[in-house]
Amino acid sequence: MTKTKMVAAFAAVTFIAVLSGSGDRLTEGSLPLATWLAALVWAQVRWPLTGLVAGICSVVAMRLAELTTGGWLWPVTLLYVSVVIGPRPRLRLVVGIAAVHAVWAFNLEWTVLQHSASRAIAGVGPDVLWLTAALAVTVAIGSWRQWTQATIQQQRAEAEQQRAEIQQQRAEAKQQRAEAERQQAEIERQQAEAERQRAEIQQQRAEAEQQRSEIERQRAEAERQRAEERLRVAREVHDTVAHTLAVVGVHLNVAADALDSAPEEARAALRLAQDVRRRAMGDLSSLVGVLREDLRPTAEPLDLEALVAQVRAAGLDARLHVDGGGGAHGDARTHGDAGAHRDAGAHRDGGGGARGDARTHGDAGAHRDGGGGAHGDARTHGDTGAHRDGDGGEDRDGGEVPLPVRLAVGLIVREALTNTVRHAAASTVTVEVHYGPATRVTVIDDGRGSTAPAGHGLTGMRERVEALGGRLTTDGAGGFTVHATIPS
């Protein structure tokens, strides 16, 4: 119930109670008193003590004027209650006022109204009891209300505390969830880190395996290169020594045959053999120096004309034809003391001996005859000059032909001429070289032919040609032919 409703209820109860219990003089006493006391109840909202004192005085005045016959205390009961339950409860003051009011009412009954003591007590006593009961009930109700409010407040405080605890628990739960999520995130991060580390370890292992594989491959490549280098050195040594020994052997045979009959020719042959040996020693020294220093000299193509001249000096009719990109053109046949022209090819009359008629148109010639030795008839016509039946000189640069191709051409010609000198017992050998998009090399002799000689030379030539993408073939029918085709 709101305060306004409670005041209205108090005013209505006071008005009805006073109007019905204040005697027969309604218009002169009861109605005015009831109205005034109801108004004072409303006035107590702002002035509680003033309204109470005014109400007490009004009741006393009406009783002394004998306008009402109601009690001294009970008409203002709700005025007392209003003060007790007001915004500023004053229970002690109200009890004091009530005591003074009761004593004053008893004194008035006894002295002013001239009632006996017993009647005065009977007139005032019930009012005192009623007022005491009303105040006691009011205090009880107030205490109950305070207790109820305190309980409610306590309950509210407990509810608030519980809500606060619940909020705290929720916050703690939320914090625990956040902590759990953080721990889960940390676990996931650690797992991701572990996965990354495992991936890095796997990658490092793979890289280590790759490095080991690369090291093994490099080792294998080094072994292969060493094997190729050993093979190359073997080829170089074979080519140099075999060619040199073949040419030196031929010159020594010429010197041995002509030692008695033509000492000058023998000395010339020995000098040529010494020159060839000296050049071979220089080549071998260079090769050994390269092997010691692990360096390779700058590769240069062999001089084809010099190779042919060495064979020609050994007594064979050697011819060189070079055409194509800047090569030599013509028939390289010499007439003079720089070479020899045979009227008849050398042939063998017995088990390993050579017999031939080696006449030269110059100052130096040789004629061989016999089963194991040689008999020479050396006649020469002419001077010291030499010329070619050709139309141009050799251009060793080979035009636009790549250097590896020109190197291979020189090596093929040298090896083929060496085999001709050593194994073919030929009198004529022809070297044809054509430089072009497909460089062709052909070396043909008129020797005894048969199959290709066994050894490193022919194998080395074939491997060189195949390494450049070419092809090398041999033919032993009607002499011996070496033919190579190398793409440029």
C-alpha positions in Angstrom: 0.0 0.0 0.0 1.2 3.5 -0.9 1.6 6.3 1.7 -1.3 8.3 0.2 -3.7 5.4 0.4 -2.7 4.7 3.9 -3.2 8.4 5.0 -6.6 8.4 3.2 -7.6 5.2 5.0 -6.5 6.6 8.4 -8.5 9.8 7.7 -11.6 7.9 6.7 -11.4 5.6 9.7 -10.9 8.5 12.0 -13.8 10.4 10.5 -16.2 7.5 10.8 -15.1 6.4 14.3 -15.3 9.9 15.8 -18.6 10.7 14.0 -20.2 7.5 15.3 -18.7 7.6 18.8 -18.8 11.2 20.0 -22.4 11.5 21.3 -25.8 12.7 20.1 -24.9 16.3 19.2 -23.9 15.6 15.7 -23.9 18.9 14.1 -22.4 20.9 17.0 -19.8 18.4 18.1 -19.3 15.1 16.4 -19.3 16.2 12.8 -16.9 19.2 13.2 -14.6 17.1 15.4 -14.6 14.2 13.0 -13.9 16.4 10.1 -11.2 18.3 11.9 -9.4 15.2 13.0 -9.5 13.7 9.5 -8.0 16.9 8.2 -5.3 16.7 10.9 -4.5 13.2 9.7 -3.8 14.7 6.2 -1.8 17.5 7.8 0.4 15.0 9.6 2.0 14.1 6.3 4.0 17.3 6.6 3.6 18.2 10.3 3.2 15.0 12.3 3.7 16.4 15.9 1.8 19.6 15.2 -1.2 17.6 13.9 -1.0 15.3 17.0 -0.9 18.2 19.5 -3.7 20.0 17.6 -5.9 16.9 17.6 -5.3 16.3 21.4 -6.3 19.9 22.1 -9.4 19.7 19.9 -10.6 16.6 21.7 -10.0 18.2 25.2 -11.8 21.4 24.1 -14.8 19.5 22.8 -15.0 17.4 26.0 -14.8 20.4 28.2 -17.4 22.2 26.2 -19.5 19.0 26.5 -20.1 19.0 22.7 -19.0 15.4 22.5 -19.2 12.6 24.9 -16.5 10.4 23.3 -13.3 9.4 24.9 -10.2 11.5 25.8 -7.6 9.4 24.0 -9.1 7.1 21.4 -10.3 9.7 18.9 -6.7 10.7 18.2 -5.4 7.1 18.2 -4.5 7.2 14.5 -2.8 10.6 15.0 -0.5 8.8 17.5 0.0 5.9 15.1 0.8 8.4 12.3 3.6 9.9 14.4 4.9 6.4 15.3 5.0 5.2 11.7 6.1 8.5 10.2 9.3 9.1 8.3 11.0 10.0 11.6 9.7 7.5 14.2 9.5 9.1 17.7 8.2 6.3 19.9 9.6 7.7 23.2 8.2 11.1 22.5 4.8 9.7 21.6 4.8 7.6 24.7 5.6 10.7 26.8 2.9 12.7 25.1 0.4 9.9 25.6 1.3 9.7 29.3 0.9 13.5 29.7 -2.4 13.2 27.7 -3.7 10.5 30.0 -2.8 12.3 33.2 -4.2 15.5 31.8 -7.5 13.7 30.9 -7.7 12.1 34.4 -7.1 15.5 36.0 -9.8 17.1 33.9 -12.3 14.3 34.7 -11.5 14.6 38.4 -11.1 18.3 38.9 -12.9 20.1 36.2 -15.8 17.8 35.6 -16.0 16.9 39.3 -16.2 13.2 38.6 -15.1 10.8 41.3 -11.8 9.2 41.1 -13.2 5.9 40.2 -15.3 7.4 37.5 -12.3 9.4 36.2 -10.3 6.2 36.1 -13.2 4.4 34.4 -13.5 7.2 31.8 -9.7 7.5 31.1 -8.5 3.9 31.7 -10.2 2.2 28.7 -8.8 5.0 26.5 -5.3 4.4 27.9 -5.6 0.7 27.4 -6.8 1.2 23.8 -4.1 3.7 23.0 -1.5 1.4 24.6 -2.8 -1.6 22.6 -2.9 0.5 19.4 0.6 1.7 20.0 1.8 -1.8 20.9 0.2 -3.2 17.7 1.7 -0.3 15.7 5.1 -0.9 17.2 4.7 -4.6 16.6 3.6 -4.0 13.1 6.4 -1.6 12.6 8.9 -4.1 14.1 7.4 -6.8 11.9 7.7 -4.5 8.9 11.2 -3.6 9.8 12.0 -7.3 10.3 10.3 -8.1 7.1 12.1 -5.4 5.3 15.4 -6.4 6.9 14.6 -10.0 5.9 13.7 -8.9 2.5 16.8 -6.7 2.3 18.9 -9.6 3.7 17.3 -11.9 1.2 17.9 -9.3 -1.5 21.4 -8.9 -0.3 21.8 -12.7 -0.2 20.2 -12.8 -3.7 22.5 -10.1 -4.8 25.4 -11.9 -3.2 24.3 -15.1 -4.9 23.9 -13.2 -8.2 27.3 -11.7 -7.6 28.7 -15.2 -6.8 26.9 -16.5 -9.8 28.3 -13.7 -11.9 31.7 -14.4 -10.3 31.3 -18.1 -11.0 30.3 -17.3 -14.6 33.2 -14.9 -14.9 35.5 -17.6 -13.4 33.9 -20.2 -15.7 34.4 -17.8 -18.6 37.9 -17.2 -17.5 38.4 -20.9 -17.1 37.0 -21.4 -20.6 39.3 -18.7 -21.9 42.2 -20.3 -20.1 41.2 -23.7 -21.5 40.9 -22.2 -25.0 44.3 -20.5 -24.5 45.8 -23.8 -23.3 44.1 -25.5 -26.3 45.5 -22.8 -28.6 48.9 -23.2 -27.0 48.7 -27.0 -27.4 47.7 -26.6 -31.0 50.5 -24.1 -31.5 53.0 -26.5 -29.9 51.6 -29.3 -32.1 52.0 -27.0 -35.1 55.5 -26.1 -34.0 56.2 -29.8 -33.5 54.8 -30.5 -37.0 56.9 -27.7 -38.4 60.0 -29.0 -36.6 59.3 -32.5 -37.9 58.8 -31.1 -41.4 62.1 -29.2 -41.0 63.8 -32.4 -39.8 62.3 -34.3 -42.7 63.4 -31.5 -45.1 66.9 -31.5 -43.5 67.0 -35.3 -43.8 65.9 -35.0 -47.5 68.5 -32.3 -48.0 71.1 -34.4 -46.3 70.1 -37.3 -48.5 70.2 -35.1 -51.5 73.6 -33.8 -50.5 74.8 -37.3 -50.0 73.4 -38.3 -53.4 75.0 -35.2 -54.9 78.3 -36.1 -53.2 78.0 -39.7 -54.5 77.1 -38.3 -57.9 80.1 -36.0 -57.8 82.3 -38.8 -56.7 81.0 -41.0 -59.5 81.4 -38.1 -61.9 84.9 -37.5 -60.6 85.7 -41.2 -61.1 84.2 -41.1 -64.5 86.2 -38.0 -65.4 89.3 -39.6 -64.0 88.7 -42.7 -66.0 88.1 -40.5 -69.1 91.2 -38.5 -68.3 93.2 -41.7 -68.0 91.8 -42.9 -71.3 92.5 -39.6 -72.9 96.1 -39.7 -71.6 96.4 -43.2 -72.8 95.2 -42.1 -76.2 97.5 -39.1 -76.3 100.5 -41.3 -75.3 99.5 -44.0 -77.8 98.9 -41.5 -80.6 102.2 -39.7 -79.9 104.4 -42.7 -79.3 102.9 -44.9 -81.9 103.1 -42.3 -84.7 106.6 -41.4 -83.7 107.9 -44.9 -83.4 106.3 -45.8 -86.8 107.9 -42.9 -88.6 111.2 -43.4 -86.8 111.1 -47.1 -87.6 110.6 -46.4 -91.3 113.5 -44.0 -91.4 115.7 -46.4 -89.5 114.8 -49.1 -92.0 115.7 -46.7 -94.8 119.0 -45.9 -93.1 119.8 -49.5 -92.5 119.2 -50.3 -96.2 121.2 -47.4 -97.5 124.0 -47.5 -95.0 126.5 -49.2 -97.4 125.2 -48.1 -100.8 124.1 -44.5 -100.0 125.6 -43.2 -96.8 124.2 -39.7 -97.4 120.7 -41.0 -97.7 121.3 -43.1 -94.6 122.5 -40.0 -92.7 119.5 -38.0 -94.0 117.1 -40.7 -92.8 118.8 -40.8 -89.4 118.6 -37.0 -89.1 114.8 -37.2 -89.9 114.4 -39.9 -87.3 116.2 -37.8 -84.8 114.0 -34.8 -85.6 110.8 -36.9 -85.2 112.1 -38.3 -82.0 113.0 -34.9 -80.7 109.5 -33.6 -81.5 108.0 -36.7 -79.8 110.1 -36.1 -76.7 108.8 -32.5 -76.6 105.2 -33.7 -76.9 105.7 -36.2 -74.2 107.4 -33.6 -71.9 104.5 -31.3 -72.4 102.0 -34.1 -71.7 103.9 -35.0 -68.5 104.0 -31.4 -67.4 100.2 -31.1 -67.9 99.7 -34.2 -65.8 101.9 -32.8 -63.0 100.2 -29.4 -62.9 96.7 -30.6 -63.7 96.5 -28.2 -66.5 95.7 -28.6 -70.2 97.5 -26.6 -72.9 95.4 -24.7 -75.4 94.3 -27.2 -78.0 95.3 -26.5 -81.6 94.5 -28.5 -84.7 97.3 -30.7 -86.1 99.0 -29.5 -89.3 97.7 -31.9 -91.9 100.3 -31.0 -94.4 103.1 -31.6 -91.9 101.6 -35.1 -91.1 101.5 -35.9 -94.8 105.0 -34.6 -95.2 106.3 -36.9 -92.5 104.8 -39.9 -94.2 106.1 -38.7 -97.5 109.5 -38.4 -96.0 109.2 -42.0 -94.9 109.0 -43.0 -98.6 105.3 -43.3 -99.3 103.6 -41.4 -102.1 101.3 -39.4 -99.9 98.6 -37.1 -101.2 96.4 -34.5 -99.5 93.2 -33.1 -100.8 91.4 -30.5 -98.6 88.3 -28.6 -99.7 85.4 -26.9 -98.1 85.5 -24.0 -95.6 89.0 -22.6 -96.1 90.8 -25.9 -96.4 93.6 -26.9 -98.8 92.7 -27.7 -102.4 94.7 -29.8 -104.8 96.9 -32.8 -105.3 99.8 -32.5 -102.8 102.4 -34.5 -104.8 106.0 -33.2 -104.5 108.9 -33.5 -107.0 112.2 -32.8 -105.4 114.3 -33.5 -102.4 111.6 -32.5 -100.0 109.8 -35.8 -100.8 109.7 -38.8 -103.0 107.6 -40.0 -105.9 107.5 -43.8 -106.4 107.2 -45.4 -109.8 106.0 -48.6 -108.2 104.4 -49.3 -104.9 106.2 -51.3 -102.3 105.4 -54.9 -102.0 106.6 -57.8 -99.9 108.3 -60.8 -101.5 108.5 -63.0 -98.4 107.9 -63.4 -94.8 107.8 -59.9 -93.5 110.4 -58.3 -95.9 109.7 -55.4 -98.2 110.7 -55.2 -101.8 110.1 -52.1 -103.9 111.4 -49.9 -106.6 111.6 -46.5 -105.1 112.9 -44.2 -107.8 112.7 -40.5 -107.3 112.9 -37.6 -109.7 115.3 -35.7 -107.5 118.5 -35.9 -105.5 117.3 -38.5 -103.0 115.6 -41.8 -103.8 115.4 -45.4 -102.7 114.9 -48.8 -104.2 114.1 -51.7 -101.9 114.4 -55.3 -102.9 114.7 -58.5 -100.9 113.0 -60.8 -98.5 114.1 -59.4 -95.2 116.4 -56.5 -96.1 116.3 -53.6 -98.5 118.3 -52.6 -101.4 118.0 -49.0 -102.5 118.8 -47.2 -105.7 118.6 -43.6 -104.8 118.4 -41.3 -107.8 117.1 -37.8 -107.7 116.4 -35.2 -110.3 115.7 -31.6 -109.6 116.4 -29.0 -107.0 115.4 -28.4 -103.4 111.9 -26.9 -104.2 108.6 -28.5 -103.9 105.2 -27.7 -105.5 101.6 -29.0 -105.5 99.4 -30.0 -108.3 96.6 -28.1 -106.8 94.9 -24.7 -106.8 95.5 -23.3 -103.4 97.2 -23.6 -100.0 95.9 -25.0 -96.7 94.0 -22.7 -94.3 94.5 -24.3 -90.9 91.8 -22.2 -89.4 89.2 -24.3 -91.1 86.8 -21.4 -91.8 83.6 -21.8 -89.7 84.3 -25.4 -88.8 84.3 -25.8 -84.9 87.6 -26.4 -83.2 86.6 -29.9 -81.8 85.9 -31.0 -85.3 89.2 -29.8 -86.6 91.0 -31.4 -83.7 89.3 -34.7 -84.4 90.2 -34.4 -88.1 93.9 -34.0 -87.3 93.8 -37.0 -84.9 92.0 -39.2 -87.3 94.5 -38.4 -90.1 97.5 -38.9 -87.8 96.2 -42.3 -86.5 95.3 -43.5 -90.0 98.7 -42.5 -91.5 100.4 -44.2 -88.5 98.5 -47.4 -89.1 99.4 -47.2 -92.8 103.1 -46.8 -92.1 103.1 -49.5 -89.5 100.8 -52.2 -90.8 99.7 -51.7 -94.4 103.0 -52.2 -96.5 101.5 -49.6 -98.8 103.2 -47.4 -101.4 100.5 -44.8 -101.8 98.2 -43.2 -99.3 95.6 -40.5 -100.0 94.1 -38.2 -97.5 90.8 -36.4 -98.4 89.2 -33.9 -96.1 86.0 -32.0 -96.9 84.9 -29.3 -94.4 81.3 -28.4 -94.5 78.0 -29.0 -92.5 79.1 -32.6 -92.4 82.9 -32.8 -92.4 84.2 -36.0 -94.1 87.6 -37.5 -93.7 88.9 -40.4 -95.9 92.3 -42.0 -95.7 92.9 -44.7 -98.4 96.1 -46.7 -98.9 96.9 -49.5 -101.4 98.4 -51.8 -98.9 97.4 -55.4 -98.1 94.1 -54.4 -96.5 92.6 -57.1 -94.3 90.9 -56.1 -91.1 91.6 -53.1 -89.0 94.6 -53.5 -86.7 93.8 -54.2 -83.1 94.8 -51.7 -80.4 93.8 -48.3 -78.8 94.2 -46.2 -82.0 91.2 -47.2 -84.0 89.0 -47.5 -80.8 90.1 -44.0 -79.8 89.3 -42.6 -83.3 85.8 -44.2 -83.2 85.1 -42.9 -79.7 86.2 -39.3 -80.6 84.0 -39.3 -83.7 81.0 -40.8 -81.8 81.5 -38.2 -79.0 80.9 -35.5 -81.6 77.8 -37.2 -83.0 79.6 -38.7 -86.0 80.4 -42.1 -87.4 83.6 -43.9 -88.3 83.9 -46.9 -90.6 86.8 -49.0 -92.0 87.1 -51.2 -95.0 89.9 -53.7 -95.6 89.1 -54.8 -99.1 91.7 -53.7 -101.7 93.8 -51.7 -99.4 92.6 -50.1 -96.1 90.2 -47.3 -95.9 89.2 -45.2 -92.9 86.1 -42.9 -93.4 84.6 -40.6 -90.9 81.7 -38.2 -91.0 81.4 -35.6 -88.3 78.5 -33.1 -88.1 79.8 -29.5 -87.8 
